[in-house]
């Protein structure tokens, strides 16, 4: 067994070099690669109901494409999805979906996102390439020889008219490469536990005495795991429990606000890899520890489009493909894929940091912003402001949420920040000032509102220990792929958090 594990580590470097050389074929010819996928989608899509209804056979280029394929959110594709759910074939893509990934919806209840036989391998390939990129750049392979944990939803799938239905993390659990199964934790029995708190407790018991070297998951739930692990073992840091822990892989939310708290829990600064996966596809991953941003996956069965955030939903909104993107512009990400998604707004916004190669950051969610007073504060701004304030005041947080208070009983309206501190600042009023100043620096509209006495400075409401977990449990969204909303344009989440204030 030791010999087998050593062989895997030894082979990982030449394997990484080989695959990265192949990757350079499309990173060096990005636009041609995207055109290739556009043409392929036209060819295959014309064989299904959607393609026939939208005259895809007449589409000869991107100009025709924009005329033929409207931009839609999930509700716009729902009639097609309902036909697939009933068992009809050749609806959005030839044949039936291999899987339907079930996600939490907002206006339409549960969403069912198709995953085809063609699209499924790309979900696995991108995660693999992220790890191999890290190995190739750093030469670090020690994590390959130890145990790995993936905090995810249940792998249990339902059968519906010849299609398997489940959460994306549960679906991908059935496609973990065989050579990783010996390393992977937790076991199937533990993974099948539905209650998230019970599941994390079981994972703690199963992993506490293992040689964990790679840990992966959404930061908020990994943090929950770390805290329970330390309580169970009586150790002060995660590094005392897992001395060989050397790589953290995450996605779903920005890691920066959690970074200080993770350093405290782990007892060291651990290298990390950011991923940008979703039920709709695996869009990007961190390919370098030296360069900022995530490499946009351009050869993975998708054709991307972009709409400037400030124009989305307006008549005459600019709609472009990769060729015309600009560095620094905030875009709504639109995808078209071999899973059968057409002109689909996934709800995330991105910003390009580079076009050679094409690297992005995830700047937020289109519907997660605060603009009750015209300021349009986005996730990228509040997360950076929070990190700056925590560093300046030597404190750390567990989680936070920003909501507007439009009609206070006393004085001017304001932004209310609900914050669960892990380590409180020595001077809370100074922390509040640092946080407000950091947001003013990043958002000129907020700056004008504060300086013009339209808004008063922010107010901090402290949330008691585990308050955010309790709030998510109350919403029925504890654990798994669910993410805590960092900001909102209403007080729906805020009203739930009020009862957990200190």
N, C-alpha and C positions, 0 to 999 in steps of 0.2 A: 504493500500500500504506500509506504514512504517513497519507494522507488517510482511508483506510478505518479504520485503527486509531484515529485521532483522533475519528472519528464515533462509534465504539463507546463511548469514554470519555465523550463529550458526552451520548450518549443514556442512559447507565447511570443518571444521577441522576433524570431524570423517570420512567424505567422503574421504578426502585426505589420512588419515591414512590407510583406507581400501584399496585404490587403490595402495598406495606405498607398502603395504604388498604383494599385488599380483605381483607388479613389481619385487620384490625381488626374485620371483621364477625364472625369467630369468636372472637377474643380477648375481645371484649366480650360474648359470649354462649356461654361455654365449656361450661356444663352442657347447654344445649340442643343444642350441636354434638355432644357425646358421646352424648346420647340418640338423636340422628339416626343416628349410625353404629351404635349398638346395634340399633336397629330395622331398619336396612338389612341388617346381618349376619344377623339372624333371618330376614328375608324371603329373601335369597339362599341362606343356609345350609340352609334347609329343603328346597332342591332337590337336595341332594347326600346321599351315603350317611351322612356324619357327622350331618347335621341330621335325617335320618329316624330314625337310631338313637337320637338324643337328644331326639326329640319337640319340635323347635324350633317347630313350628306352634302349640304350646300355650303358648309363652312370651309373656307379656303385659307383663312389666316386669322390673326388676332382681331382685326377689325370686324370680321364676320362673327367671330366668337362672341364678342361683347354684345352684338345685336341679337344673337340667337339664345344666349344663356343668361337669364336674369340672376341678379344677386338675391339670395334668399337666406333667411334664418330657418331654424328647424321647422317652424310652423308652416313655412312655404313648401317644404318637401313632405309634410306629414301625409297628404293623400297618397303619395307614392309608397311611403313607409307602411301605411295601413294595408295596401295591396300586398306588399311583401309579407307582412305579418299573417295575412290570410292564406299564404302559401303560393301565391302567384309567382311565376318565374319571369325573367327577362324584363324587369320593371325599371330599375335604375342602372343595372349592369347585367350583362348576359348571365343567365342561370339564376340560382338562388344564392344569397349570402351564406358564407360558411358559418358566420356567427352574427348575432345582434348584440352589440355592447349596450348594456342598460345603464343609463346615467340619470342623475337627478335633473329634472326640468324645472322651469319656473312657471311660465304661462301655460305650458302644455302637459304638465305632470311629468311622468317618466318619459325619457327619450330612448329610442332604440336606434343605435347607429350601426349601419351595415359594415361588416368586415368580410371581404371576399377572399377566396382562395389565393388570389394574386396579391392582395394587400397585406395579408397576415404576416408573411415573412419579413416585410419591411419593419414591423414593430420590433422584431427580435434583432434584425440586422443593425439597426441604428444604435441600440443599447450596446451591442457587441463592439461596434466601431468606436464608441466613446471610450470603452475600457482599453481597447487596443491602441487608440491614439495616446492614452495616458502612458501605457507601457512603452510605446515607441519613443515618446518624447523624454520620459524620465528614466527609463531602464528599470523601473521598479516592478518586480514580479512577485514579491513575497506574499501579497494578498491571494494569489492564485493557489497557494499551497495550504491555505487555512479555510475555515468555515465562513460562509457568507449568509447574511440574513436579508430578506426582502419583506418589509412590513407592507402587507397588501390585503385586499379583500378576499373573501372566500372563493376557492376555485370551483365550487359546486355550480354546475350549469343545468339549466332546464332545456327540455326539448320542445320545440314549437314548430309544427308543420315542416319538419325536416331541417330545421335550423337550431343551433344551440344558443341559448340566451344566458348572459351573465355579465358581471362587472369586468371591465377591461383587465384589471390586475388578475382576476381569476382566470380569464381566458388565456393570458400570456403565461400563466403558471403551467399550462398544459404544453407549452412549447419551449420550456427551458432546455437548452442543449444537454444531451446525455452526459457529456463530460463534466458538467457542473452539478449534476444531481447529487453526486457523492458529497459535495461541499455544502449544499444548500440547506438552510434552516428557515423556518421551523418545519416539522413534519406535516403530512397531510391532515392528520387528525386535529392538530392544533389549528391549522389554517382554516379548517371547516367550521370553527367556532364562530357563531354569528355575532354574539354580543362582544363589542369591541373591548370593553374594559376587562371582561373575562379572558378574552383572547390575548391581550397584552400581558396579563398576569401569567397565563400559561406559557407564553413565549419567554418571559423572564425566567420561569422555572426551568424551561427546556434549554435555554442558552447560557445560563449563568456560569456553567462550568465548562463551556466549550471554548475552543481557540478561534474566537470571532476576529476576522481581519477586515472584512468589508461589510458595511451596514448601509442599507438603502431604504429610502422612503420619503414621504412628505415631512419636512422639518418639524412641524408641530407635533406629529404623532411619534416621530423618532425621539423628540424631547420627552414626551410622555413615557416612552419606553425606558429612556435613560433614568428618569427620576424614579420609576418603579424598580428598576434594576438596582440602583444604589440603596433604596430602602430595603430591598430583599436581601442584598448581600452584606449590608452594613459598611460597605466601602465608601471612601470619600470621592473617588473619581472613577470614571469608566475605564481609564487606562489601568487602574489597579485590578479591575475585573478582567479586562482583555488587554494585556500588555502588548499584543501584536496587532491591535486595531490600527490600521494604517490608511484607510480610504473610506470616505463618505460620499455616497451617490444620492442625489436628490433631484426633485422636480416638483412642479405644481405651484410653488410660491417662491418669492425672493428670499434667499438665505440670509442676506445681510442683517436684517433686524434680529435674527436668532444667533448670529455669529458669536457675540460676547458670551451669551448664556451657554452655548455649546462648549466654548473654551473652558468655562468654569466647570461644567459637568464632566467633560472628558479629561480635563487636567492637562491638556496640550492642544496645540493647533494641528488639526488633521487635514491633509490634502483632500480636496473635494472635486467632484465632477457634477456639473449641472446638466440635466436633461430637459427636453421640451416635448413630452409625449402627451397624447390625448386619445380618446376613443376614436376620433376621426383620423388619426395618423400620428406618426412620429416625425416631428417637423425639424428638430434641430438638436444639437448636442455640443457640449464643450469639447473642442478638439485640441485645446492647448492650455497649459498652465501658465503660459507666458503672455498670450494675447487675450484681450477682453472679448466677451461675446460668445455666441454659439454659432457653429457652422450650420447654415441652412441646408437641409437635405434636399438636393436637387435631382437626384437620380433614384427616387423611391416611389415611383408610380403616382406622382402628384404634379399638377401644374398650378403654380401660385399666382394670385392676383392681389393687388393692394389698392386701398382707397384711403386718402388722407382722413384722419379721424374727424377733423372739423367739417369735412364735406359729406360724411356718411349720412345717407338718408335724404339728402337734398337733391333736387332736380339738377341735372347736369354735373353731378359729382364726378370728379376725375377718377377713372378706373384704369389701372396700368398693370403691366406685367414686369418681370424682373429687369428688363432692359432699361426702364425709365425711372427706377427708384432712386431716391436721393438720400444721402447720409444725413442723419439727424431728424428726418421727418417721422412723425408718429403715424403709423398706418394701421388700418383694420386689415387683418389677414383673411383673405378669401382663398378657399381651396377647391380643387377639382381633382378627383382621385379615382384610381382603379377599384375602389370600394363602391363607387356609384354615387359619390357626392359631387354636385354640380353647382358652381357659383355659391358655395356654402360659407357663410360667415360663422367661424368657430367661436367668435366672441372675444378673442384675444387681440391685443394691439401689440405691434412690434416696431422697433426702430433699428435701422441699419447703422452699424458702426464701421463697416468695411464693405467694399464691392469687389475686392480681389484678395482672398475669396469673399463670398457673401456671408458676412457674420451679422447676427442680430442680437438684440436683447428683447426680452418680453417686458414691455413697458406697463402692462396692466390689462384690465378687462374693460371692454367697451361699456358695459353697464355698471361697472364698479368705479364710481367717481363721486366727487362732491362738488356740486355747482349750484347750490341753492341761491347763491348771490352772484352768479356769473363768473366764478373763479376757475371752474373746471380743474380742480385738483385731481391728479391721477396717482395711481399706486407707486409709480417710479419716484415721484416727488416725496410722498409721505414716508416711504421706506428709507430713502436716502436721508431725509431729515431726522428720522428716528435714530438711524445709525450714528449720525453726526452728534446728536444730542447725548446719546448714551456714552459715546467715547469722550465727549467733553466733560461730562459729569460723573464719569466712572461708575456707571450703573448698568444694569442689564434687565431685559424684559422677557416675559414668557410669551405675551401676545398683546395686540392692540387693535382697536377699531376706532375710526373717525366718522363722526356723524354731525350734521349741522343742527344747531338749535336756533330755529327761525323766530320763535315767539317766546322769548324768556319773560318771566314775570318781572324781572328787574333789569333795566338797561338795554344796551344794544345786543343784537344777536351775536353768535359766536360759533366757532368749531369746538365740539366736545370730543376729547380724546379719552376713550376708555382704555386704561393700561393695567395689565397685570404684571407687576414688577417681580423679578427674581431677586434682584438686589436694588433696593431703593436708593435714589440719589441723596446725598447728605443734605442738600438744599433743594427742596422740591420747587420752590418758586424760581430759582435760578435755572433748573432743568426746564421748566415751562417756558422761560424766556428764550433759552437756547433752542428749544424745539420750534417755537414760533419764528425766531430769527432765521432758522435753517429753512423753513418753508417759505418765508418771505423772499429769501435769496433765490429760490427755485421757481417761484410762481409770481410773475409780475402783476397778475390780476389780484391775487390775494394781497400782495404788497400794497396796491392802490386802495383796496378796501379797508385795510388796517390803517394806513396813513391818512385816508380820507374820512376816518371815523364812521364808516358804514358798518364795520365789524369791530368788536373789541377783541383783545388778544384771547388766544385759546384758553379753554378750561380743561383741566385734567381731572378725571374721575377714576380713582383707583379701584380696581377690581380685586376681590379677594382671591386667595389661592385656589386654583382649579376652577375659577369662575367661568373661564372661557370654555373649558371642557363641559361644564354643567350646561352652559348656554347651548352648545352644539348638540348635546344629548337631548335637551328640551326640543330642539328643532328636528330631531330624528336624523342628525347628520354627524354623529360621532364616529370618527375613524375612517378607515378605508381611503378612498380617493377624495373624500370631502375636504374642502379647504375653508378655513375661517376667513370670512370677508374682511379685508383690511379697511375698507371705506365704503360709504354709501351716500346716496343723495336723499335719503329719507331716514327715519328713525325706527325702522322695523327691528333691526338687530339691537339698536341702542335701548329700546324699550325692554327687550329681554335681559340686557346686561344690567339695567338699573337695579334689579333685585339682587345682583351679586356684587354691588359696590361695597367697599369697606366702610 
